[in-house]
Amino acid sequence: MMLVLGLVGFTMLMLVLEWIRADMVALLVVVVIGLTGLIPSDRVFNGFAGNAVIAIIAIMIMGAGLDRAGVLSLTANFVMRMARGVESRLGVVINLVTSLFSAVIPSQALAALMIPVTSRLAARTGVPISRLLLPMAFCILTATNTTLIANSPLIVLNDLIASANANLPAGAHTIPKFGLFSVTPVGLVLALTGVAFFYFFTAKLLPEREDERLKVTPGRTESYFADTYGIVGETAELTVTAESPLVGMSIGEVEQLYGAPLILAIKSGTEARMAPPADHVIWVGSVLGVLGPREQLNQFANNQLCKLSPRMRQLGELFNPTRAGISEAVIPPSSRFIKQNVGELRLRKRYGISVLAVNRGDQVFRDDVRSVSLRAGDTLVLHSSWRDLSLASEDKDLVVVTDIPKEEQRPGKIWQAVGFFVLAKCLALFTHLDLSVAMMTGAIGMLLTGVLNMDEAYKAINWKTIFVTACLIPLGWSMDATGTAAWVAQEVLQHLGEASPWVLQACLAILTLLFSQVMSNVGATVMMVPIAISVAVATGGNPSAYALIVAVSSSNTFLLSSGHPALMMVAGPGGYRAKDFLRVGIPLTLLVLAITLVVINLMFR
């Protein structure tokens, strides 16, 4: 028991401090569990083959298939028709549609899909995006408990219940597993609560600020990037003459010169390319596509003996707005770019993308961008061709939040995508198949019919989430097997005395949601569900109700932007500050907590 408590404390500390990656922490924990024999060695890695993990993998693949078939673009057009440009109606429709998708698509993936959709709608209607993104993200979290499909804590719940059943005291009734729609009553009420909350209180809780940069919708407009990031000026061509000192210098060396503009493209001979890498050498006759104020460009051209042309004669095709432009992208929590400097990523050489600025909260880094170490939630200002940006975003290391022009990749496969998605749900609902088998049936159907190929399916899977989930499940098993959960439950009951079931449930829910603010919701669920079940057994309560309260409360993470990946992804594009999350999150947290307790107790009375 001491060893298990030590592992729990270590896991919490590492997930909060982030000294070690979350997936590495989880893998370390599961290895220690195996080495110390807390559970039999042949069960240590069973989490990877568990029903929960396989179901999550299949759901991620199907979500990518729906996106690839263009379902989200059709959604944007539908929202546009329904809202008719009215702000209050636009917010309600976006939140309703988001809540609907949240029941079947994992929250982080849904946020990545909906941010560009919301950006497009804001651009078309002129509604400030800061009034749309935060409600949309919060509605993802309030509606994610509608089914057992999209919410990892709920999917993990059945595996934890199976472990608890194996360690129940003699005479205790076996805890039944939850079905696909067993949680729908509480999830539906919470989803409607989220939509209604923002319909009545968005204007009061998210007032339109006087900060001009938040009144402009992110897009390819010069005014937005000038007001937000100080990226001002116009594009022009610099032709390098034989007398120019730039001859023989690399792009990186030129960028270090005093007064150098942003170099976005180069043409040497007949070869033209966007975002030339830092080691690309400039020769006589090279044409540079640059961005900067007119006076700065004139002065730089005179100093470096170059010919300046304000018209894009030779690079005009590259700078065509239908083919290239400036965009914004967010670094998601699962990105491999985190803790790496911009220069180390070599985005220009690898993807043809130039980083113009990095936005982190109230800070904007424009000078020496290459030395900025990236963090989760950072917003990058990029210049690239739309094709290169789309290809780069497929690796899920950055999420493009600007609505960029792109063709739907496989619109002809939309009926196959929707058909197999519905088939998977029907198998889960109307048959006795495990959720993993039902969901994988839909995933393999999409693969066989060409909605996705295998390489795209691999990219759709967030392997960090998979490892964290699969490796932390055995921690929950060890809490049951060693009696740690029962001991903690006894200690809780000693301190709370003769408290009513409502007080016990509220304490468990509050403890869970506080843990979820600073660590993964899966981790909080794995640690708290065994304790909640032990408390229920000791007090004669319904273990199913107590376990469900904990699992639902793990998604009640509205207080901090770092509390959930979906919130981190909207913080930058929406220009939100910590006080915005507290102003909206505190009343919503209390409301969701109260409704969770009432509805679940009504379900299991």
Sequence and secondary structure as in RCSB ss.txt:
>XXXX:A:sequence
MMLVLGLVGFTMLMLVLEWIRADMVALLVVVVIGLTGLIPSDRVFNGFAGNAVIAIIAIMIMGAGLDRAGVLSLT
ANFVMRMARGVESRLGVVINLVTSLFSAVIPSQALAALMIPVTSRLAARTGVPISRLLLPMAFCILTATNTTLIA
NSPLIVLNDLIASANANLPAGAHTIPKFGLFSVTPVGLVLALTGVAFFYFFTAKLLPEREDERLKVTPGRTESYF
ADTYGIVGETAELTVTAESPLVGMSIGEVEQLYGAPLILAIKSGTEARMAPPADHVIWVGSVLGVLGPREQLNQF
ANNQLCKLSPRMRQLGELFNPTRAGISEAVIPPSSRFIKQNVGELRLRKRYGISVLAVNRGDQVFRDDVRSVSLR
AGDTLVLHSSWRDLSLASEDKDLVVVTDIPKEEQRPGKIWQAVGFFVLAKCLALFTHLDLSVAMMTGAIGMLLTG
VLNMDEAYKAINWKTIFVTACLIPLGWSMDATGTAAWVAQEVLQHLGEASPWVLQACLAILTLLFSQVMSNVGAT
VMMVPIAISVAVATGGNPSAYALIVAVSSSNTFLLSSGHPALMMVAGPGGYRAKDFLRVGIPLTLLVLAITLVVI
NLMFR
>XXXX:A:secstr
 HHHHHHHHHHHHHHHH SS HHHHHHHHHHHHHHHTSS GGGTTGGGGSHHHHHHHHHHHHHHHHHHTTHHHHH
HHHHHHHHTT HHHHHHHHHHHHHHHHTTS HHHHHHHHHHHHHHHHHHH   GGGTHHHHHHHHHHHTTSSSSS
 HHHHHHHHHHHHHHHT  TT        TTTTHHHHHHHHHHHHHHHHHHHHHHS   S GGGGS SSS HHHH
HHHH   SEEEEEEE TT TTTT BHHHHHTSTT  EEEEEEETTEEEES  TT B  TT EEEEEE HHHHHHH
HHHTTEEEESS SSSTTTT TTTEEEEEEE  TT TTTTSBHHHHTHHHHHS EEEEEEETTEEE TTGGG B  
TT EEEEEEEHHHHHHHHTTSSSEE S      S GGGHHHHHHHHHHHHHHHHHS   HHHHHHHHHHHHHHTT
SS HHHHHHHS HHHHHHHHHHHHHHHHHHHTTHHHHHHHHHHHHHTT  HHHHHHHHHHHHHHHHHHS HHHHH
HHHHHHHHHHHHHHT  HHHHHHHHHHHTT   S GGGSHHHHHHHHHHT  HHHHHHHHHHHHHHHHHHHHHHH
HHHT 
